[in-house]
Structure formats: C-alpha cells, structure tokens
Amino acid sequence: MMSTVIDCTDPTTLAPFWRALLGYEVESWSDGWVAILPEGGGPKISFQRVPESKSGKNRLHIDLQTRDVPGEVSRAERLGAQVLYPSEDPDDVFVTMADPEGNEFCVCLDADEIT
C-alpha cells in the first residue's frame, strides 16, 4: 500500500480538514502523526508534524476531480481552504487552493466531463 505524507506543524488540526474534504476516515492517530484513508481501503494520506512551516511551492500536490468545480471550491472554503488562483484556460478548468497550512491542491473538472 502507498501513503502520501504531508508535512505540517499540527497534524491534529490539518488531518480533520482533509478528512472532511475527502470523506476519509482516521486510520491512526498518535503524537505528531495522523493517517487517514477512504472507507474500504485505498490511497492513504498521512500528516507528519515538522517544526518548520511551509515555504515555497509544493513539488507534489493533490488534484480533486469533480463535476462541479465551483461547488467543490465553495465547500473547500467552508472547511478552511483558501483560493489561490483559478485557471484562465477554458480548456483546462481548475482552481488552485491552499489548505489551512498553505499546502496547495487543485480542484479540477473531472476528465470524464471534458468534451
């Protein structure tokens, strides 16, 4: 099994944001480490406490694919995310956002919806 690990200053605050955003469940929770995964298994995301805050652009990020980009962006904002910028390309619909610790992710039009 694979796990994507996100460094953060407070896993106990950041993991609940991602759990709510993705609909994942908590797999494990310990001092400085939280792991979440989808019900029934699948790609796990772990959150690891590090002393430094994020600086610079992520070299790896998560894309959330949806049929309703504006609706998903609004939902992410209600959970604590911030819009960084939308794509200006009508053939490549996405919005780049930041989680509560500033880690970038994109909300993208599901590839099956692109005609």
DSSP file (Angstrom, degrees, kcal/mol; ACC not computed):
  #  RESIDUE AA STRUCTURE BP1 BP2  ACC     N-H-->O    O-->H-N    N-H-->O    O-->H-N    TCO  KAPPA ALPHA  PHI   PSI    X-CA   Y-CA   Z-CA
    1    1 A M              0   0    0      0, 0.0     2,-0.3     0, 0.0     0, 0.0   0.000 360.0 360.0 360.0 150.4    0.0    0.0    0.0
    2    2 A M        -     0   0    0     40,-0.0    42,-1.6     2,-0.0     2,-0.4  -0.806 360.0-165.8-108.1 148.8    1.1    3.5   -0.7
    3    3 A S  E     -a   44   0A   0     -2,-0.3     2,-0.5    40,-0.2    42,-0.2  -0.997  12.7-146.6-134.6 132.8    0.8    6.6    1.6
    4    4 A T  E     -a   45   0A   0     40,-2.5    42,-3.1    -2,-0.4     2,-0.5  -0.850  21.2-151.4 -91.6 131.0    1.3   10.2    0.7
    5    5 A V  E     -a   46   0A   0     -2,-0.5     2,-0.6    40,-0.2    42,-0.2  -0.907   7.7-162.3-111.0 129.6    2.7   12.1    3.6
    6    6 A I  E     -a   47   0A   0     40,-3.1    42,-2.0    -2,-0.5     2,-0.2  -0.946  15.4-138.8-110.5 119.6    2.0   15.8    4.1
    7    7 A D  E     +a   48   0A   0     -2,-0.6     2,-0.3    40,-0.2    42,-0.2  -0.534  36.1 157.8 -72.3 142.2    4.4   17.7    6.5
    8    8 A C  E     -a   49   0A   0     40,-2.4    42,-2.3    -2,-0.2    44,-0.1  -0.982  51.0-122.4-159.3 162.7    2.6   20.1    8.8
    9    9 A T  S    S+     0   0    0     -2,-0.3    40,-0.1     1,-0.2    -1,-0.1   0.749 106.4  25.3 -82.7 -23.7    3.0   21.9   12.1
   10   10 A D    >>  +     0   0    0      1,-0.1     4,-2.3    38,-0.1     3,-1.4  -0.708  58.3 178.6-144.1  90.2   -0.1   20.5   13.6
   11   11 A P  H 3> S+     0   0    0      0, 0.0     4,-2.4     0, 0.0    -1,-0.1   0.815  83.8  62.8 -58.9 -31.0   -1.4   17.1   12.3
   12   12 A T  H 34 S+     0   0    0      1,-0.2    19,-0.0     2,-0.2    -2,-0.0   0.705 112.6  36.2 -71.5 -17.4   -4.3   17.1   14.7
   13   13 A T  H <> S+     0   0    0     -3,-1.4     4,-0.8     2,-0.1    -1,-0.2   0.802 120.8  44.4 -96.4 -40.7   -5.7   20.3   13.1
   14   14 A L  H  X S+     0   0    0     -4,-2.3     4,-1.9     1,-0.2     3,-0.4   0.892 105.0  59.9 -76.0 -40.0   -4.8   19.6    9.4
   15   15 A A  H  X S+     0   0    0     -4,-2.4     4,-2.9     1,-0.2     5,-0.2   0.894 101.7  53.7 -58.9 -42.3   -5.9   16.0    9.2
   16   16 A P  H  > S+     0   0    0      0, 0.0     4,-2.3     0, 0.0    -1,-0.2   0.866 106.3  54.0 -62.4 -33.1   -9.6   16.8   10.1
   17   17 A F  H  X S+     0   0    0     -4,-0.8     4,-2.5    -3,-0.4    -2,-0.2   0.969 114.0  40.4 -60.0 -52.5   -9.7   19.3    7.3
   18   18 A W  H  X S+     0   0    0     -4,-1.9     4,-2.7     2,-0.2     6,-0.4   0.860 112.2  56.1 -67.0 -35.6   -8.5   16.7    4.8
   19   19 A R  H  X>S+     0   0    0     -4,-2.9     4,-1.7    -5,-0.2     5,-1.1   0.935 112.7  42.1 -60.5 -45.5  -10.7   14.0    6.3
   20   20 A A  H  <5S+     0   0    0     -4,-2.3    -2,-0.2    -5,-0.2    -1,-0.2   0.899 114.9  50.5 -67.9 -40.9  -13.8   16.2    5.8
   21   21 A L  H  <5S+     0   0    0     -4,-2.5    -2,-0.2    -5,-0.2    -1,-0.2   0.908 122.6  30.6 -64.0 -42.5  -12.7   17.4    2.4
   22   22 A L  H  <5S-     0   0    0     -4,-2.7    -1,-0.2    -5,-0.2    -2,-0.2   0.603 102.3-121.5 -94.6 -13.2  -12.1   13.8    1.1
   23   23 A G  T  <5 +     0   0    0     -4,-1.7    16,-0.4    -5,-0.3    -3,-0.2   0.759  61.3 151.3  75.0  23.8  -14.6   11.9    3.1
   24   24 A Y      < -     0   0    0     -5,-1.1     2,-0.3    -6,-0.4    -1,-0.2  -0.338  40.3-129.2 -83.0 167.3  -11.8    9.7    4.6
   25   25 A E  E     -B   37   0A   0     12,-3.0    12,-2.4    -2,-0.1     2,-0.4  -0.839  28.1-100.7-113.1 153.9  -11.8    8.0    8.0
   26   26 A V  E     +B   36   0A   0     -2,-0.3    10,-0.3    10,-0.2     3,-0.1  -0.622  34.9 179.0 -74.5 126.7   -9.0    8.2   10.6
   27   27 A E  E     -     0   0A   0      8,-3.1     2,-0.3    -2,-0.4     9,-0.2   0.848  67.5  -2.8 -92.8 -45.8   -6.8    5.1   10.5
   28   28 A S  E     -B   35   0A   0      7,-1.5     7,-2.5     2,-0.0    -1,-0.4  -0.993  56.2-168.6-149.3 154.1   -4.4    6.0   13.2
   29   29 A W  E     +B   34   0A   0     -2,-0.3     2,-0.3     5,-0.2     5,-0.2  -0.962  21.6 146.4-146.7 119.6   -3.7    8.9   15.5
   30   30 A S  E >   -B   33   0A   0      3,-3.0     3,-2.2    -2,-0.4     2,-0.4  -0.906  59.9 -58.8-145.2 174.7   -0.6    9.4   17.6
   31   31 A D  T 3  S-     0   0    0     -2,-0.3     3,-0.1     1,-0.3    18,-0.0  -0.400 124.5  -2.3 -60.4 114.7    1.5   12.3   18.9
   32   32 A G  T 3  S+     0   0    0     -2,-0.4    17,-2.7     1,-0.1     2,-0.3   0.519 123.3  76.8  85.0   4.8    2.8   14.0   15.8
   33   33 A W  E <   +BC  30  48A   0     -3,-2.2    -3,-3.0    15,-0.2     2,-0.4  -0.965  45.2 173.0-152.9 130.0    1.2   11.7   13.2
   34   34 A V  E     -BC  29  47A   0     13,-1.9    13,-3.2    -2,-0.3     2,-0.4  -0.999  10.9-165.1-135.1 135.4   -2.3   11.2   11.8
   35   35 A A  E     -BC  28  46A   0     -7,-2.5    -8,-3.1    -2,-0.4    -7,-1.5  -0.972   6.8-176.2-121.0 136.4   -3.2    8.8    8.9
   36   36 A I  E     +BC  26  45A   0      9,-3.0     9,-2.6    -2,-0.4   -10,-0.2  -0.927   5.0 171.1-126.8 153.5   -6.5    8.9    7.0
   37   37 A L  E     -B   25   0A   0    -12,-2.4   -12,-3.0    -2,-0.3     7,-0.1  -0.986  37.9 -88.6-156.1 159.7   -7.9    6.7    4.3
   38   38 A P    >   -     0   0    0      0, 0.0     3,-2.2     0, 0.0   -14,-0.1  -0.383  54.4 -93.1 -70.4 149.0  -11.1    6.0    2.4
   39   39 A E  T 3  S+     0   0    0    -16,-0.4   -15,-0.0     1,-0.3     0, 0.0  -0.387 116.4  26.1 -57.9 134.2  -13.6    3.6    3.8
   40   40 A G  T 3  S-     0   0    0     -3,-0.1    -1,-0.3    -2,-0.1     2,-0.1   0.444 126.8 -79.3  88.3   0.1  -12.8    0.2    2.3
   41   41 A G    <   +     0   0    0     -3,-2.2    -4,-0.0     2,-0.1     0, 0.0  -0.188  68.9 132.3  96.0 170.6   -9.2    1.0    1.6
   42   42 A G        -     0   0    0    -40,-0.1     2,-0.2    -2,-0.1    -2,-0.1  -0.893  64.3  -5.1 136.4-166.6   -7.3    2.9   -1.0
   43   43 A P        -     0   0    0      0, 0.0     2,-0.2     0, 0.0   -40,-0.2  -0.390  67.1-145.2 -65.2 125.3   -4.6    5.6   -1.0
   44   44 A K  E     -a    3   0A   0    -42,-1.6   -40,-2.5    -2,-0.2     2,-0.4  -0.615   6.8-155.7 -88.5 147.1   -3.7    6.7    2.5
   45   45 A I  E     -aC   4  36A   0     -9,-2.6    -9,-3.0    -2,-0.2     2,-0.3  -0.996  12.2-167.9-121.9 129.1   -2.7   10.3    3.4
   46   46 A S  E     -aC   5  35A   0    -42,-3.1   -40,-3.1    -2,-0.4     2,-0.5  -0.865  11.5-147.7-116.7 151.4   -0.6   10.8    6.5
   47   47 A F  E     -aC   6  34A   0    -13,-3.2   -13,-1.9    -2,-0.3     2,-0.5  -0.980  14.9-166.6-122.6 122.1    0.2   14.0    8.3
   48   48 A Q  E     -aC   7  33A   0    -42,-2.0   -40,-2.4    -2,-0.5     2,-0.3  -0.922  20.9-123.0-116.3 129.5    3.5   14.3   10.0
   49   49 A R  E     +a    8   0A   0    -17,-2.7   -40,-0.2    -2,-0.5   -42,-0.1  -0.522  34.1 174.7 -70.7 130.4    4.5   17.0   12.5
   50   50 A V        -     0   0    0    -42,-2.3   -18,-0.0    -2,-0.3     0, 0.0  -0.949  35.2-127.0-130.4 154.4    7.6   19.0   11.5
   51   51 A P  S    S+     0   0    0      0, 0.0     2,-0.2     0, 0.0   -42,-0.1   0.791  86.2  69.4 -74.9 -26.5    9.0   22.1   13.3
   52   52 A E  S    S-     0   0    0    -44,-0.1    -2,-0.2     1,-0.1     2,-0.1  -0.632  78.8-124.4 -96.1 151.1    9.1   24.4   10.3
   53   53 A S        -     0   0    0     -2,-0.2    49,-0.1     1,-0.1   -45,-0.1  -0.435  45.3 -78.0 -83.0 165.6    6.2   26.0    8.5
   54   54 A K        -     0   0    0     47,-0.4     2,-0.4    -2,-0.1    -1,-0.1  -0.328  49.1-177.7 -63.7 140.6    5.7   25.6    4.7
   55   55 A S        +     0   0    0     -3,-0.1    -3,-0.0     2,-0.1    47,-0.0  -0.987  46.6   0.3-141.2 134.7    7.8   27.7    2.5
   56   56 A G  S    S-     0   0    0     -2,-0.4     2,-0.2     2,-0.0    -1,-0.0  -0.133  98.9 -39.3  82.2 177.7    7.7   27.9   -1.3
   57   57 A K        -     0   0    0      1,-0.1     2,-0.1    46,-0.1    -2,-0.1  -0.517  62.7-107.4 -79.6 141.8    5.5   26.0   -3.8
   58   58 A N        -     0   0    0     -2,-0.2     3,-0.1     1,-0.1    -1,-0.1  -0.411  16.8-154.2 -62.0 142.7    4.7   22.3   -3.3
   59   59 A R  S    S+     0   0    0      1,-0.2     2,-0.4    -2,-0.1    -1,-0.1   0.571  86.6  34.7 -91.8 -12.8    6.5   20.0   -5.6
   60   60 A L  S    S+     0   0    0     44,-0.1     2,-0.3     2,-0.0    -1,-0.2  -0.997  74.7 170.9-138.4 136.6    3.7   17.4   -5.3
   61   61 A H        -     0   0    0     -2,-0.4     2,-0.4    -3,-0.1    44,-0.2  -0.951  31.4-110.0-144.9 166.5    0.1   18.2   -4.8
   62   62 A I  E     -d  105   0B   0     42,-0.6    44,-2.4    -2,-0.3     2,-0.5  -0.806  21.7-153.8 -98.6 135.1   -3.3   16.6   -4.8
   63   63 A D  E     -d  106   0B   0     -2,-0.4     2,-0.6    42,-0.2    44,-0.2  -0.950   4.9-156.4-106.4 124.6   -5.9   17.1   -7.5
   64   64 A L  E     -d  107   0B   0     42,-3.4    44,-3.1    -2,-0.5     2,-0.4  -0.906  11.9-152.5 -99.1 117.8   -9.5   16.7   -6.6
   65   65 A Q  E     +d  108   0B   0     -2,-0.6     2,-0.3    42,-0.2    44,-0.2  -0.761  25.4 158.1 -95.5 136.3  -11.6   15.8   -9.6
   66   66 A T  E     -d  109   0B   0     42,-2.4    44,-3.1    -2,-0.4     3,-0.2  -0.960  49.6-131.7-149.4 161.1  -15.3   16.8   -9.6
   67   67 A R  S    S+     0   0    0     -2,-0.3     2,-0.4     1,-0.2    42,-0.1   0.606 106.2  50.4 -86.7 -15.1  -18.2   17.5  -11.9
   68   68 A D     >  +     0   0    0      1,-0.2     4,-2.5    40,-0.1     5,-0.2  -0.741  61.7 170.9-128.2  81.4  -18.9   20.7  -10.0
   69   69 A V  H  > S+     0   0    0     -2,-0.4     4,-2.7    -3,-0.2     5,-0.2   0.940  80.9  47.8 -59.3 -51.2  -15.7   22.8   -9.6
   70   70 A P  H  > S+     0   0    0      0, 0.0     4,-2.2     0, 0.0    -1,-0.2   0.907 114.1  47.9 -59.0 -40.0  -17.5   26.0   -8.2
   71   71 A G  H  > S+     0   0    0      2,-0.2     4,-2.1     1,-0.2    -2,-0.2   0.904 113.4  46.4 -65.9 -41.7  -19.4   23.9   -5.7
   72   72 A E  H  X S+     0   0    0     -4,-2.5     4,-2.5     2,-0.2    -1,-0.2   0.867 110.9  52.8 -70.3 -36.0  -16.4   21.9   -4.6
   73   73 A V  H  X S+     0   0    0     -4,-2.7     4,-2.4    -5,-0.2    -2,-0.2   0.930 110.3  48.3 -62.8 -45.2  -14.3   25.1   -4.3
   74   74 A S  H  X S+     0   0    0     -4,-2.2     4,-2.2    -5,-0.2    -2,-0.2   0.906 111.5  49.5 -61.4 -42.3  -17.1   26.6   -2.1
   75   75 A R  H  X S+     0   0    0     -4,-2.1     4,-1.4     2,-0.2    -1,-0.2   0.917 110.6  49.9 -63.9 -43.1  -17.2   23.5    0.1
   76   76 A A  H  X>S+     0   0    0     -4,-2.5     5,-2.7     1,-0.2     4,-0.7   0.893 109.6  51.9 -62.7 -39.6  -13.4   23.5    0.5
   77   77 A E  H ><5S+     0   0    0     -4,-2.4     3,-1.1     1,-0.2    -1,-0.2   0.909 106.5  53.2 -63.0 -41.7  -13.5   27.2    1.5
   78   78 A R  H 3<5S+     0   0    0     -4,-2.2    -1,-0.2     1,-0.3    -2,-0.2   0.820 107.5  52.5 -62.8 -29.6  -16.2   26.5    4.1
   79   79 A L  H 3<5S-     0   0    0     -4,-1.4    -1,-0.3    -5,-0.2    -2,-0.2   0.611 134.4 -86.5 -81.8 -12.4  -13.9   23.8    5.6
   80   80 A G  T <<5S+     0   0    0     -3,-1.1    -3,-0.2    -4,-0.7    -2,-0.1   0.452  82.7 132.5 123.8   2.4  -11.0   26.3    5.8
   81   81 A A      < -     0   0    0     -5,-2.7     2,-0.4    -6,-0.1    -1,-0.3  -0.374  42.9-141.3 -80.1 164.1   -9.2   26.3    2.4
   82   82 A Q  E     -E   98   0B   0     16,-2.3    16,-2.4    -2,-0.1     2,-0.4  -0.984  14.7-120.9-127.6 137.3   -8.3   29.4    0.5
   83   83 A V  E     +E   97   0B   0     -2,-0.4    14,-0.3    14,-0.2   -10,-0.0  -0.635  27.3 178.0 -74.6 129.5   -8.5   30.1   -3.2
   84   84 A L  E     -     0   0B   0     12,-2.9    13,-0.2    -2,-0.4    -1,-0.2   0.851  62.6 -35.3 -94.7 -52.9   -5.1   31.0   -4.6
   85   85 A Y  E     -E   96   0B   0     11,-1.7    11,-3.1     2,-0.0    -1,-0.3  -0.929  51.0-127.0-168.3 147.2   -6.0   31.4   -8.3
   86   86 A P  E     -E   95   0B   0      0, 0.0     9,-0.2     0, 0.0     2,-0.2  -0.638  38.2-100.2 -91.6 156.3   -8.3   29.9  -11.0
   87   87 A S        -     0   0    0      7,-2.9     7,-0.1    -2,-0.2     6,-0.0  -0.490  21.3-155.0 -68.1 144.1   -7.1   28.6  -14.3
   88   88 A E        +     0   0    0     -2,-0.2    -1,-0.1     5,-0.1     5,-0.1   0.359  68.6  97.5-100.0   3.5   -7.6   31.1  -17.1
   89   89 A D    >   -     0   0    0      3,-0.4     3,-2.0     1,-0.1     5,-0.1  -0.837  60.9-158.4 -96.1 112.1   -7.7   28.4  -19.8
   90   90 A P  T 3  S+     0   0    0      0, 0.0     3,-0.3     0, 0.0    -1,-0.1   0.691  94.6  55.7 -64.4 -16.1  -11.3   27.4  -20.6
   91   91 A D  T 3  S+     0   0    0      1,-0.2     2,-0.2    23,-0.0    -2,-0.0   0.471 110.0  46.1 -91.7  -2.6  -10.0   24.0  -21.9
   92   92 A D  S <  S-     0   0    0     -3,-2.0     2,-0.6     2,-0.1    -3,-0.4  -0.699  78.8-168.4-139.9  81.8   -8.3   23.2  -18.6
   93   93 A V        +     0   0    0     -3,-0.3    16,-2.3    -2,-0.2     2,-0.3  -0.635  29.5 124.5 -83.6 115.4  -10.8   24.0  -15.8
   94   94 A F  E     - F   0 108B   0     -2,-0.6    -7,-2.9    14,-0.2     2,-0.4  -0.978  44.2-143.4-160.1 161.1   -9.2   24.0  -12.3
   95   95 A V  E     -EF  86 107B   0     12,-2.0    12,-2.5    -2,-0.3     2,-0.5  -0.998  18.1-140.3-128.9 126.7   -8.8   26.2   -9.2
   96   96 A T  E     +EF  85 106B   0    -11,-3.1   -12,-2.9    -2,-0.4   -11,-1.7  -0.758  31.4 174.9 -87.3 130.4   -5.6   26.1   -7.2
   97   97 A M  E     -EF  83 105B   0      8,-3.5     8,-2.1    -2,-0.5     2,-0.4  -0.760  24.7-132.6-128.4 171.0   -6.3   26.3   -3.5
   98   98 A A  E     -EF  82 104B   0    -16,-2.4   -16,-2.3    -2,-0.2     6,-0.2  -0.991  17.5-132.6-127.6 138.6   -4.4   26.1   -0.2
   99   99 A D    >   -     0   0    0      4,-2.4     3,-2.5    -2,-0.4   -18,-0.1  -0.203  49.7 -79.8 -75.3 178.5   -5.3   24.0    2.9
  100  100 A P  T 3  S+     0   0    0      0, 0.0    -1,-0.1     0, 0.0   -19,-0.0   0.692 134.7  46.6 -59.2 -18.2   -5.2   25.7    6.3
  101  101 A E  T 3  S-     0   0    0      2,-0.1   -47,-0.4   -87,-0.1   -20,-0.0   0.336 123.8-101.1-103.0   6.1   -1.4   25.3    6.5
  102  102 A G    <   +     0   0    0     -3,-2.5     2,-0.3     1,-0.3   -21,-0.0   0.492  69.3 149.4  92.9   3.5   -0.8   26.6    3.0
  103  103 A N        -     0   0    0      1,-0.1    -4,-2.4   -46,-0.1    -1,-0.3  -0.577  45.7-124.0 -72.3 128.4   -0.3   23.3    1.1
  104  104 A E  E     + F   0  98B   0     -2,-0.3   -42,-0.6    -6,-0.2     2,-0.3  -0.423  37.6 162.1 -76.2 146.7   -1.5   23.7   -2.4
  105  105 A F  E     -dF  62  97B   0     -8,-2.1    -8,-3.5   -44,-0.2     2,-0.4  -0.954  26.6-130.1-150.6 161.7   -4.1   21.4   -4.0
  106  106 A C  E     -dF  63  96B   0    -44,-2.4   -42,-3.4    -2,-0.3     2,-0.6  -0.917   1.8-149.1-119.7 143.9   -6.3   21.8   -7.1
  107  107 A V  E     -dF  64  95B   0    -12,-2.5   -12,-2.0    -2,-0.4     2,-0.3  -0.962  34.5-176.2-105.2 116.2  -10.0   21.3   -7.7
  108  108 A C  E     -dF  65  94B   0    -44,-3.1   -42,-2.4    -2,-0.6     2,-0.3  -0.820  33.4-102.4-120.3 150.6  -10.3   20.1  -11.3
  109  109 A L  E     -d   66   0B   0    -16,-2.3   -42,-0.2    -2,-0.3     5,-0.1  -0.573  54.1-100.6 -66.2 129.0  -13.0   19.3  -13.7
  110  110 A D    >>  -     0   0    0    -44,-3.1     3,-2.5    -2,-0.3     4,-0.5  -0.282  26.3-128.3 -53.4 131.1  -13.3   15.6  -13.9
  111  111 A A  G >4 S+     0   0    0      1,-0.3     3,-0.9     2,-0.2    -1,-0.2   0.792 108.6  61.8 -55.5 -30.4  -11.6   14.4  -17.0
  112  112 A D  G 34 S+     0   0    0      1,-0.2    -1,-0.3     3,-0.0    -2,-0.1   0.689  99.7  56.2 -69.4 -17.1  -14.7   12.4  -18.0
  113  113 A E  G <4 S+     0   0    0     -3,-2.5     2,-0.4   -47,-0.1    -1,-0.2   0.588  84.0  97.7 -89.5 -12.4  -16.6   15.7  -18.1
  114  114 A I    <<        0   0    0     -3,-0.9   -23,-0.0    -4,-0.5   -22,-0.0  -0.648 360.0 360.0 -81.8 127.7  -14.3   17.3  -20.6
  115  115 A T              0   0    0     -2,-0.4    -1,-0.1     0, 0.0    -3,-0.0   0.419 360.0 360.0-106.2 360.0  -15.7   17.1  -24.2
